[in-house]
Amino acid sequence: MPGNAMSARETWQVVAFVRSLGRVKREPLPGDAARGALVYEANGCAACHTIRGHGGPIGPDLTDIGARSSPAYLRRSIVDPQAEVPSGFKQVLAVTREGRRMIGVRVNEDAFSIQFRDAGGTLYSFFKEELAEFATDDGRTAMPSFRDRLEPTALDDLVAYLVSPEGTR
């Protein structure tokens, strides 16, 4: 901003304010973060999700999910992932002219091409004109519901882990 320079202190105050905008206040939780780490590993969450650079590339990075999302949102996402699919994780179906069907998560798309990753982590790239069929489903995700897979205490523990410094650092 010409003619309106900020001091170093003012600049850092603005930076601190902007960083605080996406943060949510922590709530006391009933779960145990250490047990939640075990739930995370035992249920294969790391096959799709990344925390601190470790894990799979298919789902959203969970490194700072506890700072960006409330525990209630995380709980809902775990038991009913179809309720609100994060933008950028739309499921796609592609069928080649030879009849090969592939389902994955969109990585990039423009008017002429699509790139997506399947559940095994394989990255595909096609010109749309090469495909016999192509569709995106904004309301579907590859993530299964854990409603019937986790006991209530295990769900509490998993949410506690995701919002804890251990799960977000």
Secondary structure, 3 states (H helix, E strand, C coil): CCCCCCCHHHHHHHHHHHHHHCCCCCCCCCCCHHHHHHHHHHCCHHHCCEECCEECCCCCCCCCHHHHCCHHHHHHHHHCCCCCCCCCCCEEEEEECCCCEEEEEEEEECCCEEEEEECCCCEEEEEHHHEEEEEEECCCCCCCCCCCCCCHHHHHHHHHHHHCHHHHC
